[in-house]
Amino acid sequence: MSNDRYVSPLSERYASKEMQYIFSPDMKFRTWRRLWIALAEAEKELGLPITEEQIKELKTHKNDINYEVAKEREAVVRHDVMSHVYAYGVQCPKAKGIIHLGATSCYVGDNTDIIVMTEGLRLIKKKLLNVMNELTAFAMEYRNFPTLAFTHFQPAQPTTVGKRASLWLLELSLDLEDLEHVLDNMKLLGSKGTTGTQASFLELFEGDHEKIKTLDKKIAEKMGFENSFPVSGQTYSRKVDTRVLNVLAGIAASAHKFSNDIRLLQHLKEIEEPFEKTQIGSSAMAYKRNPMRSERIASLSRYVMADVMNPAITSATQWFERTLDDSANKRLSVPEAFLAVDGILDLYLNVVDGLVVYPKVIEKHLMAELPFMATENIMMDAVKAGGDRQELHEKIRTLSMEAGRNVKEKGLDNNLLELIAADPAFNMSLEQLKESMNPELYTGRAKEQVEEFIEQEISPILEKNKDLLGLKAQINV
């Protein structure tokens, strides 16, 4: 491989071979030939003078693309579609006269874009489901394991490790809903002609409108779609690209949120992403275990969330039935969004599959803060024992502030329980107070919420798509 030219890191470092192939020239040009075959077949079936011999010739050479011939021709005519029409005709001399009959460049270009994005969404769906499957197992395993929760990144009422994971899972399930909606509603451009009026096909079929409508439907079915768009300009609406990239940006946002939480948890030494035996965390500090996978998720996700502006602006600035200022932008923004999200989901799957949980550290952090959170329960127990609520409330406030100063200003352990036990107004021993420090008394319905959410919403999704599960993460570097 040459080292003197720019190579996209999306293909060299981040995206899988499967996604790279979907957006490869080979996939593109093979799809062009499939579309030309579908057009010829449909036109023959509707009565145009196209022979079975011509179609057979087209099918014989649908995959062995003569790239050099196409490149030489494009250098002369400066038109990629007509260069490939010419190259296909060189291989298919009997059929060369009917290749691309009645069509414009967008017949192959735009229909291929829809097909490629559809295939990309299917691969994204598969990877998204596998991440959800791993997260489900993690959430269920730790559904009843108490941990310190945070609001504003300040200690708050406890939750469970599994409940926190269910929040990541919920966001991915919402992304899946959006993805499936867009995927289920993908339509081909069809055969619409120069300005979308199908005038060239009306001429070919001598004014038979029903045959033209049937032509669109036949092409869609031959290419694996139920329908094509009922109206268009020369191109399909660029709003489609916006819808697709909005889905990808949504997945990126969910992954970014997950990666932020993992990075913070790794700082707390409660949960860590996988770290290989030979991995180096720092060139200067060998003991460091940097969360580089989660950082990469965040980095790529940020790119996708910014990239979503490209198709939105392109859609907004198209002139009338078509302009060509979309082309160069689409060539970059759409494939790169798919390749980046593909890499993000591989990383996400790798991280979830290898998460390392440190129960002792989690327990230590929780128990250091739990006395502050248990004061309401302690006060109520003291009231039941005959204490005055107003007096106890003020004492709890004062003692909590004293314990807080001991922790923050003096660096001591939390001694709130000892302070309460020493105050006769509470009439409670230290042993009694410690009995109320069971973390599970303060996690509410966290365990039940995880179980209900997974049973009612996630498990049916995974069962429905079980044939897509079992994927193992692949990360290049």
Order of alpha helices (4+ residues) and beta strands (2+ residues): alpha-alpha-alpha-alpha-alpha-alpha-beta-beta-alpha-alpha-alpha-alpha-beta-alpha-alpha-alpha-beta-alpha-alpha-alpha-alpha-alpha-alpha-alpha
